[in-house]
Amino acid sequence: MTSPIARPRPKGPHLITARWVVGHRGGSHILIENGEVVFEDGAITFVGRRYGGPIASRRDYGNALVGPGFVDLDALSDLDTTILGFDNQPATKKGRVWPQSYIEAGPYEMYSREELAFQKTYAFAGLIRNGITTALPIASLFYRAWGETVEEFDDAALAAADLGLRVYLGPAYRTGNQVVAEDGTIGTYYDEPRGLAELDAAVAFAGRIEGAAGGLIRAMLSPDRIETCTPELLRQTAAAARDLDIPVRQHCCQSKIEYDLVLKQHGMSPPEWMASLGYLSERSLLPHGTYVSGSRYIDRPGRDLEIIRDSGASLVHCPLVSGRHGGTIDHFTRYREMGLKIGLGTDTAPPDMILNMQVGMILTRVMGGSAAVVRSEDYYNAATIGGADALQRPDLGRLQPGARADITVFDLDRPHLGQVIDPIQTMMLAGHGRDFSHVIIDGRFVMENRDIPGRDEAVDKARAQTQFEGLMAKYPERTLHHPPTSQIFSSSFPVDRTGEGPHLWGNP
């Protein structure tokens, strides 16, 4: 698998200009009015005004904001399963925790390799359309036989290279899985040999994929949620990450069930347990950091946040998906003032980073009790600089000479945006991901006027719907007591599909 790049870079220096440019100077973003950005061979060579050097082409984007691409540390690479849990709770009765009967019957892959490859392409295109230029994919394991496979990540690498998306890839693996017993209690089922074999495969994949597609594709390790890991899996993961010097993403502190399971099994909170194993480091990326000691969700004293901070790890804040499930960190500004490093993740569909920042600001102001507790630039920094720094990539998340040419164009002429005083504040107030008109990644024009070459959004949407409905039909097999789909997925209102019900309008 060579991951060829389908879109060559245009030759020579290229200048783009717009009403506003988000430059980077002295370690901080700045706004440049009527600014210019020049890039060549995938790197930025100039940011400012009145460029005097030679150019091969010039593009003026008019009333727009040219900025750095977003870095999504928890980017959905799935046909979103969040919608299935949005109004259908609890998870133990709705197929999102395997029952013992399903484990005994033998879990199986509910998607084919072709379907898995399509969902990666579909999701990756969606990320680009939302101004995300660097992505660390995440998908559900609910419908998997166990973990993810190297073969599907070979396909993911090909998809990323074809679209021109910058990605960090690594198949998810685990030594355990949550299981619900017939009486509704939740425990963990373990198969450590299988999980360790999957770790070995993931490490081999990382060594092979690192730097592919001209550096667009990098490697990471992706152990699944902390409660599905055994100590040996974590120790070997940490050792492999040190040897390869690559990031490790570990979901933790994201639910009360997870926190209680880890506490019950190991006598320590998730951060305490990881620290005791020497697992945490500056390579660690930790979604979601919501359920921590001393919080409104965990009535237990402790130093969970301080442990994460002192290890050098970065929290991955996913405000939209957390809020959808009734939770939030308490709160973004307090975490930052404690010295925690924070990047952002979308972790759901649509992968709208702007919507995530908007929701994050609202939740922070509610939790902080004041509109003054957080400002627009704080979340914009987290979506750009914060994610890049978490990956130890000073060449991403900012527009300055020497950085990679990962550039987005946000159209300020969209009618719903209203009047503009400050473009970042306007984005946070009224914008959404569909306002990005152009995306450049590593100096390649991967989306122009909302068009991604080779992708038909309507055709892909229809295919995704068909594939998703096929998955829903299989839910009873892995749901406690195996109820029909009509009981698993409730309808907001009664549905009349027969046409035989009473007439609600018009003539009888």
RAWO-V755807 format. One record per backbone hydrogen bond with DSSP energy under -0.5 kcal/mol. NH is the residue of the N-H (numbers start at 1). CO is the residue of the C=O. Records with the same first field share a line. If there is no record, write none. Layout:
# RAWO-V755807
NH: CO ; CO
This chain:
# RAWO-V755807
6: 4 ; 161
8: 6
10: 443
14: 39
15: 57
16: 37
17: 59
18: 35
19: 62
20: 64
21: 32
22: 66
23: 21 ; 30
24: 399
25: 28
28: 25
30: 23
32: 21 ; 30
33: 31
34: 19
35: 18 ; 32
36: 48
37: 16
38: 46
39: 14
40: 43
43: 40
44: 403
45: 38
46: 38
48: 36
56: 13
57: 13
59: 15
61: 17 ; 59
64: 62
65: 410
66: 20 ; 64
67: 65 ; 408
69: 406
70: 131
71: 383
72: 70 ; 134
73: 71 ; 344
75: 72 ; 136
77: 138
80: 78
84: 81
85: 81 ; 82
86: 82 ; 83
87: 83
89: 87
93: 90
94: 91
96: 91
97: 91
98: 178
100: 180
102: 99
103: 99
104: 100
105: 101
106: 102
110: 143
116: 112
117: 113
118: 114
119: 115
120: 116
121: 117
122: 118
123: 119
124: 120
125: 121
126: 122
127: 123
128: 124
129: 125
130: 126 ; 127
131: 128
132: 127
133: 70 ; 131
134: 70
135: 166
136: 72
137: 135 ; 168
138: 75
144: 141
146: 147
148: 172
153: 149
154: 150
155: 151
156: 152
157: 153
158: 154
159: 155
160: 156
161: 157
162: 158
163: 159
164: 160
165: 160
166: 133
167: 165 ; 216
168: 135
169: 218
173: 222
175: 228
176: 228
177: 189
179: 187
180: 98
181: 179 ; 185
184: 181
187: 179
189: 177
191: 175
195: 191
196: 192
197: 193
198: 194
199: 195
200: 196
201: 197
202: 198
203: 199
204: 200
205: 201
206: 202
207: 203
208: 204
209: 205
210: 206
211: 217
212: 209 ; 217
213: 2
215: 211 ; 212
216: 213
217: 212
218: 167 ; 216
220: 169
221: 247
222: 171
224: 173
226: 251
228: 225
229: 226
234: 230
235: 231
236: 232
237: 233
238: 234
239: 235
240: 236
241: 237
242: 238
243: 239
244: 240
245: 241
246: 241
247: 219
248: 283
249: 221
250: 248 ; 285
251: 223
252: 287
259: 255
260: 256
261: 257
262: 258
263: 259
264: 260
265: 261
266: 262
267: 263
268: 262
273: 269
274: 270
275: 271
276: 272
277: 273
278: 275
279: 274
284: 281
285: 248
286: 314
287: 285
289: 252
290: 253
291: 253
292: 290
294: 298 ; 300
295: 292
299: 297
300: 298
307: 303
308: 304
309: 305
310: 306
311: 307
312: 308 ; 309
313: 308
314: 284
315: 341
316: 286
317: 315 ; 343
322: 318
323: 319
324: 320
325: 321 ; 322
326: 323
327: 322
335: 331
336: 332
337: 333
338: 334
339: 336
340: 335
341: 313
343: 315
344: 382
345: 317
347: 74
352: 350
353: 351
356: 352
357: 353
358: 354
359: 355
360: 356
361: 357
362: 358
363: 359
364: 360
365: 361
366: 362
367: 363
368: 364
369: 365
370: 365
373: 370
374: 371
378: 375
379: 375
380: 376
381: 377
382: 378
383: 379
384: 380 ; 381
386: 381
387: 382
388: 384
389: 385
390: 386
391: 387
392: 389
393: 388
396: 393
400: 398
402: 44
403: 400
404: 395
405: 42
406: 404
407: 405 ; 440
408: 67
409: 438
410: 65 ; 408
411: 409 ; 435
412: 63 ; 410
414: 411
417: 414
418: 415
421: 419
426: 422
427: 423
428: 424
429: 425
430: 426
431: 426 ; 427
435: 432
436: 433
437: 409 ; 435
438: 409
439: 447
440: 407
441: 444
443: 405
444: 441
446: 439 ; 444
447: 439
448: 451
450: 437
451: 448
453: 451
455: 452
457: 455
460: 456
461: 457
462: 458
463: 459
464: 460
465: 461
466: 462
467: 463
468: 464
469: 465
470: 466
471: 467
472: 468
473: 469
474: 471
475: 472
477: 474
478: 474 ; 475
479: 476
480: 92
482: 479
483: 480
487: 484
488: 484
489: 485
490: 488
497: 495
